[in-house]
């Protein structure tokens, strides 16, 4: 009888230890939205960075080819229930499909009514904005007018591999200030890059295998035979963006720190150089 009690106690003890071990492992797992899957206990240093990417610049044309715009691919995926956005790039709270689509509607202008046939530029509340022919208040923004995205990237030094990684976490769709009468950037929604890569840039075939979506294409202007999947293009960092924010206690953007002038641009470039210098100096320790 005593032997059975001891066995029961040992079994219970081992079960408790096993559950605690699982809990500890869960605590040390990587960010669920991380593509790199670097375990938290392997991270020696990390800083979150935000980049603004203008898809209308020549270097970014590959992400914005006609009828294959990155913004169109993502918006269509939401409409087809392949993915749901988040309210912010913290990726904690989902944004409903209905709310996301309502944000795509061009708002009614205030003040003077603009004649599309006579004027290409209008003034709303003292602010000048471009009024594209064919797009009126109440219409849905066409993808080519959504030419700005913001990328949240975790710059992580993996002490086990002794290597610095750029871990793309989130993609924010933005309505540019010049494309809406409010005169400010408006965030449409945030998307987990990992979800985009697995649910939008790729899809499951009949056997459940993950394959490239033929519509999710980064267009190679120099050689169309070497077009790439959008997931590969992001992994190869073929985009070019300007650093607009780095992780800080006040959660301020660079413009909030230094003002909307050339000094902000200088500080943005300086911050990038300092990150490169930090990585180089790590090898001296």
Order of alpha helices (4+ residues) and beta strands (2+ residues): alpha-beta-alpha-alpha-beta-beta-beta-beta-beta-beta-beta-beta-beta-alpha-beta-alpha-alpha
